[in-house]
Amino acid sequence: MQYRNLVGIIFIAAFSEVASNPSTPLWPATFTQTFSETAKVIFSYHVNGTFYYDATVNKSLMYRDDGQHDRLCGYAGWNGWKNTPCSQLVSGGISQFFVLLVVVAAHEASSKPAAPLWPETFTQTFTEYGQVNKTFYMNGTFYYDATVSKSVMYRDVAQHDMFCDSAAAGMDETPCSQLVSDGIRWIIYPKKESCCMCCTESEGCDIIKPSWLSDANYLGIVSYSYSDGQQAYKWEKSGSESNYYYETISEEPLNRVMLEIDMVPTDLQRFHLPRNNSVPDGIFEVPSYCNLDNECGGVCKELRL
């Protein structure tokens, strides 16, 4: 009796399982649906996107707002495409990878902004961070006037700038300015009333040109976390080290404002808003205690060789 009851229970359970098992999933022939994608591949990431699907014409499109974390978009996205939106379009039997390149390239060509361009005259304060033997930070102000080919980079501590720190002995804890005027770069310690001649224009010591980023590589729009998460353009300028440049977003380059210059791995300057599009009177005057015969040592001396 107990055996028959057990058989009956097994039969009923099996019948119930068959009756309650749903049909396998089946997509509708046509639909659109947004999504968020999150995963961990070396590092965590999060992207948003939209999936467009029409099986009646054998076409689909998978759009992501950042292509770098998708296996196909990321590997296909050389030359800076990794930080731009990407679509995978399947249409007319053409291979997905081929169409992917066309879509990404077309988007890149249509969305890349004009290269950064500094205004001819401006003043902007900054905080500078770095890792040279020890972590440091200092505050400063950059005064710039390309109309007269003059600039001043003032820092409240000389110690952590390679020019100011090495130019003269015993100046570590005092403010320092790098003044470029009439083709000469001066290293000035105003509180000490001390000054030396660093180098000349012919030795590469002229002011930075307003168009110095004209050949920078565009890396896309990013969320700039040090300015309330505002959207920013990101650029890369190659030199002796990788330089990453961040600026506010505007179609017109002169309406953008510099946010950060990250000189990996040694130094980072975060520029404060707002920017003043003028300079104080007399800021570029060479102090009377500066003398061409008093040449700086350190990095400046190496540049003069």
C-alpha positions, 0 to 999 in steps of 0.5 A, spaced: 500 500 500 505 504 501 509 502 495 503 504 491 502 511 494 509 512 493 508 511 485 502 515 485 506 521 488 511 520 483 506 520 477 503 526 480 509 530 481 512 528 474 505 530 471 505 537 475 512 538 472 510 537 465 503 541 466 507 547 469 513 548 465 512 554 460 514 554 453 521 556 451 522 564 450 520 567 444 522 574 442 517 578 438 518 579 431 519 587 432 521 591 438 525 596 441 528 596 448 533 600 452 538 597 457 544 598 462 550 594 461 554 592 467 560 587 468 567 586 471 573 585 466 579 588 469 575 593 472 568 595 473 564 599 468 557 601 466 554 603 459 547 604 457 544 603 450 538 601 446 537 594 442 533 595 435 530 588 432 526 587 426 526 579 424 521 580 419 527 584 415 533 580 418 536 587 421 538 589 428 542 594 431 545 594 438 547 601 440 552 603 446 553 610 449 561 607 450 564 602 445 570 601 449 567 595 454 564 591 448 568 586 445 567 587 438 567 595 439 573 595 443 577 591 439 575 595 433 576 601 436 583 603 435 585 611 433 581 613 439 574 610 438 574 606 444 571 612 448 565 614 443 558 611 442 558 605 438 553 601 434 553 594 431 548 594 425 546 587 422 543 588 415 543 585 408 547 579 410 553 583 411 558 581 417 557 584 423 564 586 424 565 590 417 558 594 418 561 596 426 567 599 423 563 603 418 558 605 423 563 607 428 568 611 423 562 615 421 560 617 428 567 619 429 567 623 423 561 627 424 562 628 432 569 629 433 570 637 435 575 642 433 581 641 436 582 645 443 585 653 442 587 657 448 584 664 448 590 669 446 589 672 453 587 669 460 588 668 467 587 662 471 588 659 478 590 652 479 592 646 484 597 642 482 598 634 484 604 629 483 608 624 485 616 625 485 619 621 491 613 623 495 606 626 494 605 633 494 600 639 492 601 646 491 597 652 488 598 657 483 596 662 477 597 662 470 598 668 466 598 668 459 598 673 453 600 670 446 599 677 443 605 679 446 608 672 447 609 673 454 606 668 460 607 667 468 607 660 471 606 662 479 607 657 484 606 658 492 612 653 493 618 652 489 620 645 491 616 641 487 617 644 480 623 641 476 625 648 474 624 652 480 627 647 485 633 645 481 635 652 478 638 655 485 640 652 492 636 654 498 629 656 495 625 650 496 620 653 501 619 659 497 614 661 492 617 661 484 615 664 478 617 662 471 616 668 467 617 668 459 618 675 456 622 677 450 624 670 448 627 669 455 625 664 461 626 667 467 626 663 474 624 668 479 623 667 487 619 674 489 620 673 496 627 672 496 628 678 491 632 672 487 632 671 479 636 667 474 636 666 467 633 659 465 634 659 457 632 662 451 627 662 445 632 658 441 633 653 446 625 651 446 623 656 452 618 661 448 611 661 451 606 655 449 602 657 443 595 657 443 594 652 438 599 647 441 593 642 442 592 642 434 594 635 433 592 632 439 588 625 439 580 626 441 578 621 446 571 623 447 566 626 452 567 624 459 564 625 466 569 630 469 569 628 477 573 634 479 568 639 477 561 636 480 561 630 474 560 635 468 561 633 461 568 634 458 572 633 452 578 629 453 584 629 449 591 626 449 597 630 447 604 625 446 610 628 448 616 625 452 610 623 457 603 622 455 599 628 457 591 628 458 587 635 457 580 636 459 576 642 457 569 644 458 564 642 452 562 647 446 562 647 439 567 653 439 574 652 441 575 659 444 568 658 448 571 652 452 575 653 458 581 648 461 579 644 466 586 639 467 592 637 464 595 630 467 602 629 465 602 622 466 605 619 471 609 625 474 604 631 475 597 633 474 594 640 474 587 642 475 585 649 473 579 652 477 573 656 474 571 661 472 577 663 467 579 671 467 580 673 460 585 678 462 591 679 465 593 684 471 597 690 469 605 689 470 604 682 471 610 681 465 615 686 468 622 683 469 624 685 476 630 689 476 634 684 480 634 679 474 640 679 470 642 675 464 649 674 467 646 670 472 644 663 469 640 658 472 643 651 474 639 644 474 634 643 468 635 650 465 642 649 465 641 642 461 637 646 456 642 651 455 647 645 453 
